[in-house]
Amino acid sequence: MKLFPLSLKDKAKTWLNSLRPYSIRNWGDLQSVFLQKFFPTHRTNALKNEILNFKAIEDEKFFTCWERFREIVATCPYHGFDNWMLVSYFYEDMSSPMKQLLETMCGGDFMNKNPDEAFQFLDYVVEVSRSWEEPIVKEPSRDRTMNRARASGEYTLPRV
């Protein structure tokens, strides 16, 4: 609790310094008062609704979809949803191709994983699938005729 004031700046720091001395006695008090001040109920509810109403975008890559979901969840760390609920919200609103990819990679039992395993597996699939999206870059040939034999039996070599 002693380090918390060092993490604040601007309005939050001014607010904390304006509180009556000893009005906050423990971490729970501080958390409650801080969230009431900087994350009012209407804001919290809007962020929770973003999590609840998450949808995969058509033709969205798996890794982009999962990272976007994680970013939404991170904006509301006090959302109150258990991990199994978060996994369920994400899974239910994935596109069919994404679900097929996920089920294929885990042997068809993704929703039977415990929540921590599911999060780890989703992170793993993100890392693996990210490499699938990289284009194959071919080195340009210096001269396509370099090693081709012509009908006459002559070889064309590049100029030096």
C-alpha positions in Angstrom: 0.0 0.0 0.0 2.9 2.3 0.6 4.0 2.1 -3.1 0.6 2.8 -4.5 0.9 6.6 -4.3 4.1 6.4 -6.4 2.2 4.8 -9.2 -0.2 7.7 -9.5 0.0 10.9 -11.4 -2.1 14.0 -12.3 -5.7 13.8 -11.2 -5.3 10.5 -9.4 -2.4 11.7 -7.3 -4.2 15.0 -6.5 -7.2 13.0 -5.5 -5.3 10.7 -3.2 -3.5 13.6 -1.5 -6.9 15.3 -0.9 -8.3 12.4 1.2 -8.5 12.8 4.9 -5.6 11.3 6.8 -6.2 7.7 7.9 -9.5 7.5 6.0 -8.1 4.4 4.2 -7.0 1.7 6.5 -6.4 -1.3 4.2 -6.0 -2.3 0.6 -9.7 -3.2 0.2 -10.7 0.3 1.3 -8.3 1.9 -1.1 -9.4 -0.3 -4.0 -13.1 0.4 -3.4 -12.7 4.2 -3.1 -10.3 4.4 -6.0 -12.6 2.4 -8.3 -15.7 4.4 -7.3 -13.8 7.6 -8.1 -12.1 6.7 -11.4 -14.3 3.8 -12.6 -17.9 4.7 -11.9 -20.7 2.1 -12.3 -21.8 3.3 -15.7 -18.2 3.0 -17.0 -17.7 -0.4 -15.5 -21.0 -1.7 -16.9 -20.1 -0.4 -20.4 -16.8 -2.3 -20.2 -18.5 -5.4 -19.0 -20.9 -5.2 -21.8 -18.0 -5.0 -24.3 -16.8 -8.3 -22.9 -20.2 -9.9 -22.9 -21.0 -8.8 -26.4 -17.6 -9.6 -28.0 -17.9 -10.9 -31.5 -15.3 -12.1 -34.0 -15.1 -9.8 -37.0 -15.7 -11.5 -40.4 -12.5 -12.9 -41.9 -10.6 -11.9 -38.8 -7.4 -13.8 -38.1 -7.5 -16.0 -35.0 -4.6 -14.3 -33.3 -6.1 -10.8 -34.0 -9.4 -11.9 -32.5 -7.9 -13.4 -29.3 -5.6 -10.4 -28.8 -8.5 -8.0 -29.3 -10.6 -9.9 -26.7 -7.7 -9.9 -24.2 -7.3 -6.1 -24.7 -11.0 -5.6 -23.9 -10.7 -7.8 -20.8 -7.6 -5.9 -19.7 -9.4 -2.5 -19.9 -11.7 -3.8 -17.1 -9.5 -5.9 -14.7 -12.2 -5.7 -12.0 -14.9 -7.2 -14.3 -15.7 -9.9 -11.9 -16.0 -12.7 -14.5 -14.4 -16.0 -13.7 -11.9 -17.3 -16.3 -14.2 -20.1 -17.4 -16.8 -17.4 -18.2 -14.3 -15.4 -20.2 -13.3 -18.5 -22.2 -16.9 -19.3 -22.8 -17.8 -15.8 -24.0 -14.8 -15.9 -26.4 -15.5 -19.4 -27.7 -19.2 -18.9 -28.2 -18.7 -15.9 -30.4 -15.9 -17.2 -32.5 -16.5 -17.8 -36.2 -17.0 -21.5 -37.3 -13.6 -21.7 -39.0 -11.9 -20.4 -35.8 -13.8 -23.0 -33.7 -12.8 -25.8 -36.1 -9.2 -24.7 -36.0 -9.2 -24.6 -32.2 -11.0 -28.0 -31.8 -8.7 -29.6 -34.4 -5.6 -28.4 -32.6 -6.7 -29.6 -29.2 -8.2 -32.9 -30.3 -11.8 -31.9 -30.2 -12.2 -31.2 -26.4 -11.4 -27.5 -26.0 -14.4 -26.7 -23.8 -13.5 -29.6 -21.5 -10.2 -27.9 -20.5 -10.0 -26.1 -17.2 -10.0 -22.3 -17.6 -6.3 -21.9 -17.0 -5.4 -24.6 -19.5 -7.8 -23.0 -22.0 -6.1 -19.6 -21.6 -2.7 -21.2 -22.1 -3.9 -23.1 -25.1 -5.4 -20.0 -26.7 -2.2 -18.2 -26.2 -0.3 -21.2 -27.8 -2.7 -21.2 -30.8 -2.1 -17.5 -31.2 1.7 -17.9 -31.4 1.5 -20.9 -33.8 -1.2 -19.3 -36.0 0.7 -16.0 -36.3 3.5 -17.7 -38.3 0.9 -19.1 -40.7 0.0 -15.7 -41.8 3.5 -14.6 -42.8 4.0 -14.4 -46.6 6.7 -16.6 -48.1 9.3 -14.3 -49.5 11.3 -15.7 -52.4 14.6 -14.4 -53.3 14.5 -12.9 -56.7 16.4 -14.8 -59.3 19.3 -12.9 -60.8 18.7 -14.2 -64.2 16.0 -16.8 -64.9 18.0 -18.1 -67.9 21.2 -18.6 -65.9 21.1 -22.4 -65.7 18.7 -23.2 -68.5 20.1 -25.0 -71.5 19.0 -23.7 -74.8 18.0 -26.0 -77.6 21.4 -25.5 -79.1 23.1 -26.7 -75.9 24.5 -23.3 -74.9 24.2 -21.9 -71.4 23.5 -18.2 -70.8 25.6 -16.9 -67.9 24.9 -13.6 -66.1 27.2 -10.7 -66.8 29.7 -9.8 -64.2 
